[in-house]
């Protein structure tokens, strides 16, 4: 079935139609992952009520908080083995919670922060020490933990390196405090 060029009509099949521009400039729907000011404000409220700055701000543990290092970690550690029994107790140094990429949580995702809060897991999968009261935070709702994470990620990044945790038997490189609960011995 050969078709000759003379058999083809030269009429424009779209001649009776008007060209219109497609409506591609519509606003995109709001993503459910959009963070609102109310969520960040609620996260700030929770961080303040949970007392995170008490440990994670340099000097706060000793009553002299450095406001320029708010939530940027502390070079004053917390002994978590008994310094009255151990010459060199195990010491934890509260880390930087600001979104600094090198010294803080800048490379952590929101789910990473939520996992640390609610499950006591660091990004490497290791369990956080109980000095960080994550066992008490297990009951935080998903939305509360997420709001805390959004608030922490909204902070200005502060470059502040703190010492790593020190195992029992090694000398701590920086000062530390010890919080203990004691009672009188029965005679």
Order of alpha helices (4+ residues) and beta strands (2+ residues): alpha-alpha-beta-beta-alpha-alpha-alpha-beta
